Amino acid sequence: MTLADLPFGPERQALIDLDAIRHNVRRMAGIAAPAKVMAVVKADAYGHGMIPVAKAALEAGAAWLGVALLSEALTLRAAGISAPVLAWLHTPSSDFGAGLAAGIDLGVSGWELDFIVAAAREQQRPARVHLKIDTGLGRNGSTAEQWDSLVGAAMEYQDQGLLRVVGLFSHLAVADEPHRGETDLQLQRFREAVAVAEDAGVDVEVRHLANTPGILSRPDTHFDMVRAGLGIYGLSPFSGQNSADLGLRPAMTVKTRVAQCKDVPAGQGVSYGLNYRTPAASTLALIPLGYADGIPRVATGGPVRIAGITYPVVGRIAMDQMVVDLGPGASVADGASVLGAEAVVFGPGDDGGPTADDWAAAAGTINYEIVTRISGRVPRVYLHERAT
């Protein structure tokens, strides 16, 4: 086959299988029932694309959407999505007025309450808030010592018609390690915080604690709603179980085309620092993806699948490119060049190809980071998108 025979296609792309998203949402909903599912679509849906993923998740039965930032919630509304949306990570610069005007539910850890009330007065509409208790993660959320006063202040504002406490929530720290006892302690603390709020007259629509690992391993954390993040993208939060073990389908496939293929002698150095040299005469293939595209620079050894064979990346990963050593049996001179061939960096792995988990292992990180960091320079291509 000559270069002229190669099919035309994008130089690089992240294929997003929306049917996989739908499948995963239905899977999580089946496990969590009768609890509702909040599909967490923060960080551009973990790199998958917030608007298409949000629509697919709602089509599959998600009742709520969750984001970190108010700006993300406003983007959902601007796209015409009217489902309940919760945003929970704020700063004093957050536009609470815009959030209230758009009907966004707001997470409250403490200090935000007065800011939200000021916006409610200005907007002349009550805010919908979810009070968050820190049960042990040590990030946002009220401390146990401040919980009584936060609940009391919220109820005073509710009596004044400035807000409605519609949710109580917290976040699990180690649910991805099911053997650890801290989850039991967090669950106990959450139940105690809910009891304090109920004694103060709080009557909420939803109590929510479980993240993806909590959904999958701790049914006692489900309450009225669960927050499904990683699971709706088809990835496993557990070190000892893969996606297939959990009945999930990875939704993202990152691929490109081989940009150059050349024969080199033994001892040829590869990439910056020349930390790798070919052990014998060999053939090198250039993969036009690098850390500017979200490939971790430290992930030397990460797998790339070309023509049905998986090869490790050799040498340092650069800003725009990385190299695989095809070995001595792939001589360009013998007509076996893979120039222009499809190179899959990661995908579902159902054909034995590389996965986000493989790249996480190579980079010493987690699969969450691998998919989330794929940059906007890699165009998203959506499969099974439905007309609306």
Secondary structure, 3 states (H helix, E strand, C coil): CCHHHCCCCCCEEEEEEHHHHHHHHHHHHHHHCCCEEEEECHHHHHCCCHHHHHHHHHHCCCCEEEECCHHHHHHHHHCCCCCCEEECCCCCCCCHHHHHHCCCEEEECCCHHHHHHHHHHHHCCCEEEEEEECCCCCCCCECHHHHHHHHHHHHHHHHCCCEEEEEEECCCCCCCCCCCCHHHHHHHHHHHHHHHHHHCCCCCCEEECCCHHHHHHCHHHCCCEEEECHHHHCCCCCCCCCCHHHCCCCCEEEEEECCEEEEECCCCEECHHHCEECCCCEEEEEECCCHHHCCCCCCCCCEEEECCEEEEEECCCCCCCEEEEEECCCCCCCCCCCCCCEEEEECCCCCCCCCHHHHHHHHCCCHHHHHHCCCCCCCEEEECCCCC
